[in-house]
Amino acid sequence: MTYKELQLALAVFGLEQRASLSQIKSRHRELVKRHHPDLGAPDDSEEMRKVNAAYRVLLEYVSDYRFSFAEEEFYEQNPDERLRRQFFEGPFWGNDKENG
């Protein structure tokens, strides 16, 4: 797979540069429902081929992805937790761990 193929797959799915696996799967279901002839769509097998090819590219990419469990990546992926740590765990907010 090339980067260009990955970008084309994202374009077919209408996804941004960051997407979760559940977003990819959900979007695939939506597109299949929209373009599948058995579900009332016009018989456009070319569009279904594009959707399924894009799905294979995206799944291949995420299946080879190495997840980071580093603390900084955790807070990047969970901004609410980053804010909680930044603002609510310090002594300024009355949550001083040293004084219990």
N, CA, C and O of each residue as an XYZ file, in Angstrom:
400
protein
N       0.839     -1.171      0.000
C       0.000      0.000      0.000
C       0.886      1.237      0.000
O       1.921      1.289      0.665
N       0.454      2.219     -0.757
C       1.175      3.493     -0.794
C       0.382      4.536     -0.002
O      -0.786      4.333      0.328
N       1.041      5.645      0.291
C       0.360      6.725      0.997
C      -0.776      7.283      0.139
O      -1.826      7.662      0.658
N      -0.560      7.331     -1.164
C      -1.595      7.825     -2.067
C      -2.832      6.925     -2.002
O      -3.957      7.424     -1.972
N      -2.633      5.609     -1.980
C      -3.761      4.674     -1.865
C      -4.510      4.887     -0.547
O      -5.740      4.834     -0.504
N      -3.757      5.126      0.519
C      -4.378      5.372      1.818
C      -5.215      6.649      1.777
O      -6.327      6.677      2.303
N      -4.692      7.696      1.162
C      -5.429      8.956      1.052
C      -6.678      8.806      0.179
O      -7.718      9.393      0.476
N      -6.573      8.024     -0.889
C      -7.748      7.767     -1.732
C      -8.827      7.005     -0.959
O     -10.018      7.281     -1.105
N      -8.403      6.052     -0.143
C      -9.353      5.285      0.672
C     -10.058      6.207      1.668
O     -11.267      6.096      1.869
N      -9.310      7.111      2.286
C      -9.918      8.069      3.209
C     -10.922      8.961      2.482
O     -11.977      9.293      3.023
N     -10.583      9.343      1.252
C     -11.482     10.189      0.460
C     -12.772      9.451      0.112
O     -13.857     10.026      0.194
N     -12.662      8.188     -0.274
C     -13.856      7.390     -0.588
C     -14.762      7.311      0.641
O     -15.984      7.388      0.523
N     -14.159      7.159      1.811
C     -14.932      7.037      3.044
C     -15.333      8.391      3.615
O     -16.176      8.459      4.510
N     -14.738      9.472      3.109
C     -15.055     10.799      3.626
C     -14.570     11.004      5.048
O     -15.220     11.685      5.840
N     -13.422     10.412      5.372
C     -12.867     10.506      6.723
C     -11.762     11.550      6.792
O     -11.117     11.861      5.792
N     -11.557     12.083      7.990
C     -10.477     13.034      8.243
C      -9.150     12.279      8.377
O      -9.093     11.064      8.188
N      -8.102     13.008      8.702
C      -6.777     12.405      8.854
C      -6.672     11.510     10.092
O      -5.784     10.660     10.162
N      -7.553     11.689     11.052
C      -7.594     10.824     12.235
C      -8.960     10.173     12.299
O      -9.983     10.855     12.237
N      -8.979      8.853     12.423
C     -10.241      8.131     12.545
C      -9.995      6.871     13.362
O      -8.927      6.264     13.283
N     -10.976      6.492     14.133
C     -10.866      5.271     14.921
C     -11.335      4.082     14.087
O     -11.984      4.248     13.054
N     -10.998      2.897     14.547
C     -11.444      1.685     13.868
C     -12.970      1.610     13.857
O     -13.567      1.197     12.863
N     -13.592      2.006     14.952
C     -15.059      1.971     14.983
C     -15.659      2.965     13.992
O     -16.712      2.688     13.417
N     -15.018      4.114     13.778
C     -15.496      5.071     12.779
C     -15.366      4.497     11.367
O     -16.253      4.680     10.533
N     -14.265      3.806     11.105
C     -14.054      3.187      9.793
C     -15.127      2.132      9.537
O     -15.730      2.103      8.464
N     -15.361      1.270     10.518
C     -16.361      0.210     10.351
C     -17.761      0.787     10.195
O     -18.545      0.306      9.376
N     -18.076      1.804     10.968
C     -19.388      2.432     10.880
C     -19.596      3.076      9.514
O     -20.661      2.947      8.910
N     -18.580      3.759      9.042
C     -18.689      4.413      7.732
C     -18.832      3.371      6.626
O     -19.572      3.587      5.666
N     -18.127      2.237      6.750
C     -18.246      1.164      5.765
C     -19.678      0.656      5.705
O     -20.225      0.464      4.619
N     -20.293      0.435      6.873
C     -21.691     -0.020      6.901
C     -22.605      0.988      6.212
O     -23.488      0.607      5.444
N     -22.391      2.274      6.487
C     -23.214      3.315      5.855
C     -23.080      3.286      4.335
O     -24.076      3.357      3.615
N     -21.851      3.183      3.857
C     -21.618      3.205      2.412
C     -22.170      1.959      1.724
O     -22.705      2.038      0.618
N     -22.038      0.814      2.382
C     -22.583     -0.420      1.805
C     -24.101     -0.316      1.702
O     -24.684     -0.696      0.687
N     -24.736      0.195      2.744
C     -26.191      0.366      2.703
C     -26.600      1.330      1.588
O     -27.621      1.133      0.928
N     -25.807      2.357      1.391
C     -26.141      3.362      0.383
C     -25.990      2.821     -1.038
O     -26.772      3.180     -1.919
N     -24.988      1.956     -1.274
C     -24.650      1.548     -2.639
C     -25.001      0.105     -2.988
O     -24.823     -0.302     -4.135
N     -25.489     -0.668     -2.042
C     -25.762     -2.080     -2.321
C     -27.086     -2.231     -3.069
O     -28.115     -1.730     -2.614
N     -27.067     -2.920     -4.215
C     -28.297     -3.068     -5.006
C     -29.396     -3.854     -4.287
O     -30.579     -3.623     -4.538
N     -29.030     -4.766     -3.412
C     -30.036     -5.532     -2.681
C     -30.785     -4.666     -1.669
O     -31.846     -5.052     -1.178
N     -30.232     -3.506     -1.363
C     -30.875     -2.615     -0.396
C     -31.546     -1.428     -1.075
O     -31.809     -0.409     -0.437
N     -31.820     -1.562     -2.365
C     -32.577     -0.552     -3.074
C     -31.764      0.464     -3.855
O     -32.342      1.324     -4.519
N     -30.459      0.392     -3.795
C     -29.629      1.326     -4.552
C     -29.568      0.887     -6.011
O     -29.726     -0.299     -6.302
N     -29.344      1.816     -6.926
C     -29.173      1.418     -8.326
C     -27.973      0.473     -8.445
O     -27.026      0.562     -7.664
N     -28.021     -0.409     -9.404
C     -26.945     -1.390     -9.570
C     -25.677     -0.692    -10.066
O     -25.450     -0.557    -11.269
N     -24.864     -0.257     -9.112
C     -23.602      0.418     -9.426
C     -22.469     -0.387     -8.801
O     -21.925     -0.018     -7.760
N     -22.124     -1.491     -9.456
C     -21.115     -2.388     -8.898
C     -19.747     -1.721     -8.806
O     -18.929     -2.101     -7.968
N     -19.491     -0.724     -9.664
C     -18.202     -0.019     -9.608
C     -18.058      0.735     -8.285
O     -16.984      0.739     -7.684
N     -19.121      1.360     -7.845
C     -19.074      2.092     -6.574
C     -18.870      1.135     -5.402
O     -18.127      1.447     -4.471
N     -19.519     -0.020     -5.439
C     -19.327     -1.020     -4.380
C     -17.893     -1.537     -4.372
O     -17.320     -1.774     -3.309
N     -17.316     -1.709     -5.555
C     -15.913     -2.144     -5.632
C     -15.002     -1.098     -4.995
O     -14.069     -1.447     -4.271
N     -15.266      0.188     -5.261
C     -14.461      1.261     -4.674
C     -14.555      1.243     -3.149
O     -13.546      1.352     -2.452
N     -15.767      1.107     -2.648
C     -15.983      1.096     -1.197
C     -15.256     -0.076     -0.554
O     -14.563      0.093      0.450
N     -15.412     -1.269     -1.132
C     -14.779     -2.455     -0.561
C     -13.256     -2.413     -0.686
O     -12.550     -2.862      0.216
N     -12.748     -1.877     -1.796
C     -11.295     -1.744     -1.951
C     -10.740     -0.753     -0.934
O      -9.690     -0.995     -0.338
N     -11.441      0.359     -0.735
C     -11.003      1.353      0.254
C     -11.027      0.748      1.652
O     -10.126      0.997      2.453
N     -12.038     -0.036      1.944
C     -12.144     -0.675      3.255
C     -10.966     -1.627      3.494
O     -10.398     -1.656      4.585
N     -10.610     -2.395      2.480
C      -9.460     -3.307      2.615
C      -8.173     -2.519      2.893
O      -7.372     -2.918      3.739
N      -7.975     -1.410      2.187
C      -6.772     -0.589      2.395
C      -6.752     -0.053      3.822
O      -5.728     -0.134      4.500
N      -7.865      0.488      4.279
C      -7.914      1.050      5.628
C      -7.702     -0.023      6.690
O      -6.975      0.200      7.657
N      -8.324     -1.175      6.521
C      -8.128     -2.260      7.496
C      -6.693     -2.765      7.496
O      -6.143     -3.081      8.551
N      -6.086     -2.843      6.316
C      -4.686     -3.259      6.244
C      -3.798     -2.275      7.007
O      -2.890     -2.675      7.736
N      -4.071     -1.006      6.831
C      -3.272      0.015      7.507
C      -3.426     -0.068      9.021
O      -2.429     -0.071      9.743
N      -4.663     -0.133      9.511
C      -4.850     -0.150     10.962
C      -4.418     -1.468     11.580
O      -4.032     -1.495     12.749
N      -4.471     -2.565     10.828
C      -4.039     -3.841     11.407
C      -2.530     -3.889     11.596
O      -2.036     -4.621     12.454
N      -1.794     -3.115     10.805
C      -0.337     -3.065     10.951
C       0.128     -1.930     11.856
O       1.323     -1.800     12.125
N      -0.806     -1.107     12.328
C      -0.456      0.045     13.144
C       0.046     -0.412     14.505
O      -0.508     -1.330     15.108
N       1.082      0.228     14.971
C       1.619     -0.061     16.300
C       1.082      1.001     17.251
O       1.382      2.187     17.111
N       0.297      0.566     18.208
C      -0.300      1.489     19.157
C       0.717      1.906     20.204
O       1.529      1.104     20.666
N       0.652      3.168     20.562
C       1.531      3.693     21.593
C       0.757      3.766     22.901
O      -0.348      4.305     22.958
N       1.353      3.218     23.941
C       0.756      3.286     25.259
C       1.535      4.238     26.158
O       1.439      4.179     27.384
N       2.308      5.113     25.526
C       3.076      6.110     26.262
C       2.128      7.126     26.887
O       1.048      7.391     26.360
N       2.543      7.685     28.008
C       1.695      8.630     28.733
C       1.311      9.834     27.881
O       0.149     10.241     27.871
N       2.279     10.409     27.164
C       1.966     11.592     26.354
C       0.966     11.266     25.238
O       0.130     12.103     24.896
N       1.041     10.071     24.673
C       0.076      9.664     23.651
C      -1.307      9.443     24.263
O      -2.324      9.767     23.650
N      -1.336      8.887     25.477
C      -2.605      8.702     26.174
C      -3.320     10.035     26.337
O      -4.517     10.133     26.068
N      -2.603     11.054     26.774
C      -3.220     12.362     26.986
C      -3.549     13.053     25.667
O      -4.461     13.878     25.624
N      -2.843     12.744     24.610
C      -3.183     13.272     23.293
C      -4.508     12.676     22.812
O      -5.332     13.374     22.221
N      -4.705     11.392     23.068
C      -5.920     10.709     22.630
C      -7.105     10.955     23.564
O      -8.253     10.741     23.174
N      -6.838     11.402     24.787
C      -7.884     11.621     25.794
C      -7.756     13.027     26.371
O      -7.277     13.195     27.492
N      -8.176     14.029     25.621
C      -7.967     15.413     26.065
C      -8.677     15.748     27.373
O      -8.206     16.613     28.111
N      -9.792     15.095     27.685
C     -10.463     15.359     28.965
C      -9.581     14.948     30.138
O      -9.521     15.637     31.157
N      -8.904     13.828     29.982
C      -7.997     13.376     31.039
C      -6.787     14.302     31.156
O      -6.286     14.536     32.256
N      -6.320     14.825     30.028
C      -5.205     15.766     30.049
C      -5.599     17.020     30.826
O      -4.825     17.522     31.641
N      -6.803     17.521     30.567
C      -7.275     18.705     31.293
C      -7.469     18.418     32.775
O      -7.142     19.249     33.622
N      -8.000     17.248     33.084
C      -8.182     16.875     34.492
C      -6.844     16.836     35.198
O      -6.705     17.358     36.304
N      -5.868     16.226     34.573
C      -4.541     16.138     35.176
C      -3.933     17.523     35.320
O      -3.327     17.840     36.344
N      -4.093     18.340     34.304
C      -3.476     19.661     34.290
C      -4.101     20.594     35.324
O      -3.386     21.346     35.987
N      -5.428     20.552     35.470
C      -6.094     21.551     36.296
C      -6.642     21.052     37.623
O      -6.752     21.835     38.567
N      -6.987     19.786     37.725
C      -7.668     19.328     38.927
C      -6.811     18.508     39.877
O      -7.258     18.194     40.980
N      -5.612     18.159     39.492
C      -4.786     17.343     40.380
C      -3.731     18.155     41.116
O      -2.982     17.604     41.923
N      -3.661     19.424     40.857
C      -2.647     20.256     41.508
C      -3.129     20.842     42.815
O      -4.330     20.854     43.083
N      -2.195     21.336     43.647
C      -2.562     21.909     44.938
C      -3.395     23.187     44.795
O      -4.156     23.524     45.702
N      -3.268     23.882     43.703
C      -4.042     25.104     43.471
C      -5.544     24.840     43.523
O      -6.309     25.692     43.975
N      -5.967     23.666     43.064
C      -7.395     23.320     42.995
C      -7.867     22.573     44.232
O      -8.973     22.034     44.248
N      -7.049     22.538     45.250
C      -7.470     21.893     46.500
C      -7.371     20.393     46.475
O      -8.023     19.715     47.269
N      -6.577     19.864     45.588
C      -6.447     18.414     45.478
C      -4.992     18.034     45.754
O      -4.421     17.204     45.048
N      -4.415     18.620     46.744
C      -3.018     18.391     47.093
C      -2.878     17.014     47.720
O      -3.401     16.766     48.807
N      -2.181     16.128     47.045
C      -2.058     14.742     47.506
C      -1.207     14.640     48.766
O      -1.374     13.707     49.551
N      -0.300     15.589     48.967
C       0.572     15.537     50.145
C      -0.212     15.787     51.428
O       0.134     15.238     52.474
N      -1.260     16.604     51.368
C      -2.029     16.922     52.571
C      -3.291     16.066     52.712
O      -4.108     16.287     53.605
N      -3.435     15.086     51.816
C      -4.537     14.138     51.894
C      -5.807     14.741     51.492
O      -6.839     14.071     51.502
